[in-house]
Amino acid sequence: MTGRQRVSAIVLRRLPHRAVGLLPSVGVKRLFVAFVTLSALVVGTPSALPAQPGNASGADESVLERRPEGDWGITLDALRSIRSAGHQDADAWTSAVSTALWGRRVIPVGELSRIDAALQGSYNWSSGQTYLNLDIARLRTVHPELFGPTSVVRTTAGRFRLQDPSRWVFDHVADGLSARLEYPSLRLRFAGAYTGFLLNPASTVRMTGTDLLEEDDEDEEFGPRRVVGLADLTLPELIGRQTFVVGAVGQLDLRDADDSEQTVDSGYALVGVRGPVLGRLYHDLYAVGTLGTYELTDQDGVTETEDYSGYLASARLRWFIPEFYSSRFSLRAVYAGREDTAEDEPLGGLHGYLPVTRIRLGTAVAVPLQNLLFGELAYSMRPFHESDSTRARRFQIQLAGRAFFTTSDQPLRLDPATELEGDEPDAFPGAQTDPDGSIIGYEGVVRINARLFSDLGLGVTTGMFFPETGERGVFSDDREPEFLGRIELSARF
């Protein structure tokens, strides 16, 4: 083995200190690696598996003997945070701890291809809620030269993270299949997944009011049951080193509106372009349009449906200056628009952009990506990037300033998880039912990242949200600035 290989999609879960006693012995390590290896071998041997990606001309002579490689490890993450605001009677403290056991095995098949198996489970504790979760369980295969000397076919099956190209529609772990065909000038992907086997505390697939109500319902064991399909075509560096992408996403709600549940089916079309602008200045642009249908059955058994539409546009500039303290600048803008509708429509005119996975923008306060205009200027640096000490070189400072504006004349809806009062999702301190302006507020964030040791990391975050009141804002004078402080520790063994 030449080095430790780590699973990149590690979900931050939390566990109490008493769970440290559950850490495995050396014997468990061997059994775990053997289990992952056996799982990969059960899949079978693909036929005609000829090359490693990026080496279509043949195998590297320095690795004529291709042996299976594997690794396993333990992760431990802890978090402690405080939220404080002048309009609240008391501060809110939260704690979360998580441990995860993961393993990975890479098995060469034939002369050039391979099977990559990964498995990760976690034990989580947060605000008194404890649960075991299967984070990752997937088999990935790579088949170079299957459809020509420059082709690569990649397949993934099991539980893995699935994302659309823009990440503004779907970005979540799910159970499914993915197949990708790659050529130097073309990449084509098809994927399908089911979200109903995800545990309720681990699922952020939240689109309707029913989804939000079930999120804190201890009687709901699993998350919302939805089928998601993705297809996208990428043309790398087509013109002037610009990469173009087009894609489509569809999701089907498998719950029944006859059970007094609100359901929604939706489809999305997206187009994007990314690449260099000049020197170390890069950009990415995405546009997404969506059409969908709400359905709701009331207590009298009357089913009402309503079609809706929405759109999103995002733009980002990134500027890298490695010689100046490894600096990175980022300027980002996102617009999630809505279509004006009549107030007497069956479901209240719920038109607007609605992603499949819940997206919240902000740190001290979280604003849903719906009927929103968002702007962000961010900067990061490593002040000791030329130091002889590895720990000093990894020390990083991040700064961010954000602005939030609503694009709707409806009452503002924030994330209940970041609010300290309110019995209903839209009942927040100082929120006007008929806002005079469109400015939600502004936010400033400072974060420090440090590697105390090679396997121990520390993160400290502070953020302040300044709500806009009066004629230009959506809040009344009852809303005051809100502070967030958070410290995170992460260990990898």
C-alpha positions in Angstrom: 0.0 0.0 0.0 1.5 3.3 -1.0 -0.7 5.6 1.1 -4.0 6.1 2.8 -7.0 6.5 0.6 -10.0 8.3 2.0 -13.6 8.4 1.1 -14.4 12.0 0.1 -18.1 12.1 0.7 -18.1 12.0 4.5 -21.4 13.3 6.0 -20.9 15.3 9.2 -22.7 13.3 11.8 -22.6 13.7 15.6 -22.2 11.3 18.5 -21.8 11.5 22.3 -18.4 10.8 24.0 -19.7 7.5 25.3 -19.6 6.2 21.8 -15.8 6.2 21.7 -16.0 2.9 23.4 -17.5 1.4 20.2 -14.3 2.0 18.2 -13.1 -1.3 16.5 -10.2 -3.5 17.4 -7.5 -4.8 15.0 -9.6 -7.9 14.4 -12.6 -5.8 13.4 -10.4 -3.9 11.0 -9.5 -7.2 9.2 -13.1 -8.4 9.1 -14.2 -5.0 7.7 -11.7 -4.9 4.9 -12.5 -8.5 4.1 -16.2 -7.7 3.9 -15.6 -4.8 1.5 -13.4 -6.9 -0.7 -16.0 -9.7 -0.8 -18.7 -7.3 -1.7 -16.7 -6.1 -4.7 -15.9 -9.6 -5.9 -19.6 -10.6 -5.8 -20.3 -8.2 -8.5 -18.3 -10.2 -11.0 -15.6 -9.4 -13.5 -16.4 -7.0 -16.3 -15.5 -8.1 -19.7 -13.0 -6.2 -21.9 -11.7 -3.9 -19.3 -8.6 -2.4 -20.9 -7.1 0.9 -19.5 -6.7 3.2 -16.6 -8.3 6.6 -17.0 -5.9 9.0 -18.6 -3.7 6.2 -19.9 -5.6 4.9 -22.9 -2.4 4.0 -24.7 -1.8 1.1 -22.3 -0.7 0.2 -18.8 2.1 2.0 -17.0 5.2 -0.2 -17.2 6.0 0.8 -13.6 2.9 -1.0 -12.3 3.0 -4.2 -14.3 1.8 -6.1 -11.3 -1.6 -4.6 -10.4 -2.6 -5.7 -6.9 -5.7 -4.9 -4.9 -5.3 -1.9 -2.6 -7.4 -0.9 0.4 -7.6 1.1 3.5 -10.0 1.8 6.3 -10.3 4.5 9.0 -12.3 6.2 11.7 -13.5 9.8 11.7 -14.6 11.8 14.7 -16.3 15.2 14.4 -17.6 17.4 17.2 -19.4 20.8 17.1 -20.5 23.4 19.6 -22.3 26.5 18.6 -24.2 29.5 20.1 -26.8 31.7 18.6 -27.6 35.0 20.2 -30.0 37.9 19.3 -31.3 41.0 21.1 -34.9 40.1 20.4 -34.5 36.7 22.1 -34.8 36.1 25.8 -32.0 33.5 26.0 -29.1 32.3 23.9 -29.4 29.0 22.1 -26.6 26.4 22.5 -26.3 23.4 20.3 -23.9 20.4 20.3 -23.3 17.6 17.9 -20.9 14.8 17.7 -20.4 12.0 15.2 -18.1 9.1 14.5 -17.8 7.1 11.3 -16.1 3.9 10.3 -15.2 3.7 6.6 -13.4 1.3 4.3 -12.3 1.3 0.7 -11.0 -1.4 -1.6 -9.7 -1.0 -5.2 -9.5 -4.2 -7.2 -7.8 -4.3 -10.6 -9.7 -6.3 -13.2 -8.1 -7.5 -16.3 -5.2 -5.5 -17.7 -6.4 -1.9 -17.2 -9.8 -1.7 -15.5 -10.8 -1.8 -11.8 -13.6 -2.0 -9.3 -13.7 0.5 -6.4 -15.8 -0.4 -3.4 -16.5 1.9 -0.5 -18.5 1.5 2.7 -19.1 3.9 5.5 -21.4 3.8 8.6 -21.8 6.4 11.3 -23.2 6.8 14.8 -24.6 10.3 15.3 -25.8 12.4 18.2 -27.3 15.9 17.9 -29.5 17.8 20.3 -30.5 14.6 22.1 -31.2 12.7 18.9 -29.2 9.6 18.4 -29.1 7.3 15.3 -27.0 4.9 13.3 -26.7 5.7 9.6 -25.3 4.0 6.5 -23.6 7.0 4.8 -22.0 5.3 1.8 -22.3 1.8 0.3 -21.3 1.8 -3.4 -19.5 -0.1 -6.1 -17.7 1.9 -8.8 -16.3 0.4 -11.9 -14.0 2.0 -14.6 -13.8 0.5 -18.1 -11.4 2.3 -20.4 -11.4 1.7 -24.2 -14.7 -0.1 -24.0 -16.1 1.9 -27.0 -12.9 2.9 -28.6 -9.3 3.7 -27.7 -10.2 7.1 -26.2 -13.3 6.1 -24.3 -13.9 5.6 -20.6 -17.1 4.1 -19.1 -17.7 4.7 -15.4 -20.6 3.1 -13.5 -21.7 3.5 -9.9 -24.3 1.5 -8.0 -25.5 1.6 -4.4 -25.7 4.5 -2.0 -23.6 7.4 -3.1 -23.7 11.2 -3.6 -25.5 12.3 -6.7 -25.3 15.8 -8.0 -26.6 17.7 -11.0 -24.0 19.8 -12.9 -25.1 23.0 -11.3 -25.7 21.6 -7.8 -28.7 24.0 -7.6 -31.3 21.2 -8.2 -30.1 18.0 -6.5 -27.1 17.4 -4.3 -27.6 14.5 -1.9 -26.8 10.9 -1.0 -29.3 8.5 -2.6 -29.7 4.8 -3.6 -29.4 4.3 -7.3 -27.3 3.8 -10.4 -25.2 6.0 -12.5 -23.5 5.4 -15.9 -21.1 7.8 -17.6 -19.5 7.6 -21.1 -16.5 9.8 -21.6 -14.5 10.9 -24.6 -12.0 13.7 -24.8 -14.6 15.9 -26.4 -17.8 14.6 -24.9 -19.1 13.3 -21.6 -22.6 11.8 -21.3 -24.2 10.7 -18.0 -27.5 9.0 -17.0 -28.5 8.4 -13.4 -31.5 7.4 -11.4 -32.0 7.2 -7.6 -34.5 6.7 -4.8 -34.5 8.7 -1.6 -37.1 6.8 0.5 -34.5 4.5 2.2 -32.6 7.4 3.7 -33.2 7.9 7.4 -35.3 10.9 8.2 -32.7 12.8 10.3 -30.2 12.4 7.5 -32.4 13.5 4.6 -32.6 17.1 3.3 -34.9 16.2 0.5 -37.5 18.7 1.6 -39.8 20.4 -1.0 -43.3 20.7 0.5 -44.9 21.7 3.8 -45.4 18.0 4.5 -41.7 17.4 4.2 -40.9 20.1 6.7 -43.5 18.8 9.2 -42.1 15.3 9.0 -38.5 16.4 9.5 -39.0 16.8 13.3 -41.5 13.9 13.6 -39.9 11.1 15.6 -42.5 8.7 14.3 -41.2 9.1 10.7 -38.3 6.7 10.3 -37.4 7.4 6.7 -37.2 10.6 4.6 -39.5 11.6 1.8 -40.0 9.0 -0.9 -39.0 10.4 -4.3 -37.5 9.0 -7.5 -35.0 11.3 -9.1 -33.6 11.0 -12.7 -30.7 12.9 -14.2 -29.2 13.2 -17.6 -26.5 15.6 -18.8 -24.1 16.2 -21.7 -20.8 18.0 -21.2 -18.6 19.3 -24.0 -15.1 20.0 -22.4 -13.2 23.1 -23.7 -15.4 23.3 -26.7 -14.6 27.0 -27.6 -11.8 29.0 -26.1 -11.3 26.5 -23.3 -14.9 27.0 -22.3 -16.8 23.9 -21.1 -20.5 23.7 -22.0 -23.1 21.6 -20.2 -26.8 20.9 -20.7 -28.9 18.7 -18.5 -32.3 17.6 -17.3 -33.6 16.5 -13.9 -36.9 15.0 -13.0 -38.4 14.0 -9.6 -41.5 12.1 -8.8 -43.2 12.3 -5.4 -44.3 8.7 -4.5 -46.6 9.7 -1.6 -50.3 9.9 -2.1 -52.0 13.3 -1.8 -55.2 11.4 -0.8 -53.6 10.9 2.6 -53.9 14.7 3.3 -50.2 15.1 2.3 -49.0 17.8 0.0 -47.1 16.3 -3.0 -45.1 17.9 -5.8 -43.7 16.5 -9.1 -41.2 18.6 -10.9 -38.8 18.8 -13.9 -35.8 20.9 -14.5 -33.8 21.9 -17.6 -30.4 23.5 -17.1 -27.6 24.9 -19.2 -24.1 26.1 -18.1 -20.7 27.2 -19.2 -17.5 27.4 -17.2 -13.8 28.0 -17.8 -11.0 30.5 -17.6 -11.6 34.2 -18.4 -8.0 35.6 -18.2 -5.0 34.2 -16.5 -6.0 32.7 -13.1 -9.5 34.2 -13.3 -12.3 31.6 -13.8 -16.0 31.8 -14.2 -19.1 29.6 -14.1 -22.6 30.5 -15.3 -25.8 28.4 -14.9 -29.4 28.9 -15.8 -32.2 26.5 -14.6 -35.9 26.5 -15.5 -38.4 24.4 -13.7 -42.1 23.3 -14.2 -44.0 21.3 -11.6 -47.4 20.4 -10.1 -48.6 20.6 -6.5 -51.3 18.3 -5.3 -53.2 18.5 -2.0 -56.2 16.7 -0.6 -58.1 18.5 2.2 -59.9 17.0 5.1 -63.1 16.9 3.1 -61.5 14.6 0.5 -61.3 17.3 -2.2 -58.1 17.1 -4.2 -56.7 20.4 -5.7 -53.8 20.7 -8.1 -51.8 23.7 -9.2 -49.1 24.0 -11.8 -46.1 26.2 -11.0 -43.0 27.5 -12.7 -39.7 29.1 -11.6 -36.2 29.9 -12.8 -32.7 30.3 -11.4 -29.6 32.1 -12.7 -26.2 32.0 -11.0 -22.8 33.5 -11.8 -19.5 33.2 -10.1 -16.0 34.6 -10.6 -13.0 33.0 -8.9 -9.5 34.5 -8.9 -6.5 32.6 -7.7 -3.3 34.4 -6.6 -1.0 31.6 -5.2 2.0 33.8 -4.8 0.2 36.3 -2.6 -0.5 34.2 0.6 -2.3 31.6 -1.5 -5.1 34.0 -1.9 -8.5 33.2 -3.4 -11.2 35.7 -4.3 -14.8 34.7 -5.1 -17.7 36.9 -6.3 -21.1 35.1 -6.6 -24.7 36.1 -7.4 -27.8 33.9 -7.5 -31.3 34.9 -8.6 -34.2 32.5 -7.9 -37.2 34.0 -9.6 -40.9 33.6 -9.5 -43.9 33.9 -11.7 -46.6 36.3 -10.5 -49.9 34.4 -9.8 -53.3 35.2 -8.6 -53.9 35.1 -4.8 -57.1 33.0 -5.2 -55.3 30.0 -6.8 -55.9 26.7 -5.0 -52.6 26.5 -3.1 -52.0 30.2 -2.7 -49.9 30.8 -5.8 -46.8 29.0 -4.6 -44.9 29.7 -7.8 -41.2 30.0 -7.7 -38.0 28.1 -8.0 -38.0 25.0 -5.8 -35.0 22.7 -5.7 -35.3 19.0 -4.8 -32.8 19.2 -2.0 -33.1 21.9 0.6 -30.6 24.7 -0.1 -30.1 27.4 2.6 -27.8 30.3 2.0 -26.2 32.1 4.9 -24.4 31.2 8.2 -25.8 33.2 11.1 -29.2 33.1 9.4 -30.4 30.6 6.7 -32.5 31.8 3.8 -34.2 29.3 1.5 -33.2 29.4 -2.1 -36.7 30.4 -3.2 -37.8 33.9 -4.4 -34.4 35.2 -3.5 -31.6 37.4 -4.8 -28.3 36.6 -3.2 -24.8 38.2 -3.5 -21.5 37.1 -1.9 -18.0 38.4 -1.9 -15.5 36.0 -0.3 -11.7 35.9 0.3 -9.4 33.3 1.8 -5.7 33.3 2.5 -2.9 31.3 4.1 -0.7 33.9 5.8 2.1 31.4 6.5 2.1 29.7 3.1 5.9 29.9 2.8 6.6 28.6 6.3 8.8 25.5 6.8 6.1 24.1 9.1 3.4 22.1 7.5 0.9 23.1 10.3 1.7 26.8 9.7 1.2 26.5 5.9 -2.2 24.9 6.4 -3.5 27.7 8.6 -6.3 29.5 6.7 -8.4 32.6 7.2 -11.7 33.0 5.3 -13.8 36.1 5.1 -17.3 36.5 3.5 -19.8 39.3 3.1 -23.4 38.5 1.9 -26.5 40.4 1.0 -30.1 38.9 0.8 -33.1 40.3 -1.1 -36.5 38.9 -1.6 -38.1 38.7 -5.1 -41.6 38.2 -3.8 -44.2 40.3 -2.1 -45.1 37.3 0.2 -44.1 37.1 3.8 -40.5 36.1 4.3 -39.8 32.5 5.2 -36.6 31.5 7.0 -35.3 28.2 8.1 -36.8 27.2 11.5 -33.5 25.6 12.5 -31.9 29.1 12.7 -34.8 30.8 14.5 -35.2 30.8 18.2 -39.0 31.5 18.4 -42.1 30.7 16.4 -44.4 27.7 16.3 -45.0 27.8 12.5 -42.4 27.8 9.7 -43.3 31.4 8.7 -43.8 32.9 12.2 -40.5 34.6 13.0 -39.7 37.6 15.2 -40.1 40.8 13.4 -41.1 39.3 10.0 -43.7 41.6 8.4 -46.8 39.9 6.8 -46.9 42.7 4.2 -43.3 43.9 3.9 -42.6 47.4 2.8 -39.2 46.7 1.1 -37.3 43.8 -0.4 -34.0 43.8 1.6 -33.7 40.9 4.0 -30.4 41.9 5.4 -26.6 41.5 5.3 -24.2 39.1 6.8 -20.5 39.0 7.7 -18.6 35.8 8.4 -15.1 35.1 9.6 -13.7 31.5 9.7 -10.3 30.1 10.7 -9.1 26.6 9.7 -6.1 25.0 11.2 -4.5 21.5 11.2 -3.3 21.0 14.8 -1.8 17.7 13.8 -1.9 15.7 10.6 -5.1 14.0 11.6 -6.7 16.7 13.8 -8.4 19.8 12.4 -9.9 22.8 14.1 -12.4 25.3 12.6 -13.7 28.4 14.3 -16.6 30.4 12.7 -18.2 33.7 13.8 -21.0 35.4 11.9 -23.3 38.4 12.3 -26.6 38.9 10.5 -27.9 42.5 10.3 -31.6 42.6 9.4 -33.0 45.4 7.3 -36.0 47.2 8.9 -38.2 50.1 7.9 -39.3 51.0 4.4 -36.5 49.2 2.6 -36.6 46.0 4.6 -38.8 43.0 5.2 -38.5 43.2 9.0 -40.1 45.4 11.6 -38.0 47.1 14.3 -38.6 44.1 16.6 -35.9 42.2 14.7 -32.3 42.8 15.9 -28.9 41.6 14.7 -28.1 37.9 15.3 -24.7 36.4 16.2 -23.4 32.9 15.6 -20.3 31.4 17.1 -19.2 27.9 16.3 -16.2 25.7 17.0 -15.6 22.4 15.2 -13.0 19.6 15.8 -12.4 16.8 13.3 -10.1 13.8 13.7 -9.1 11.2 11.2 -7.5 7.9 12.2 
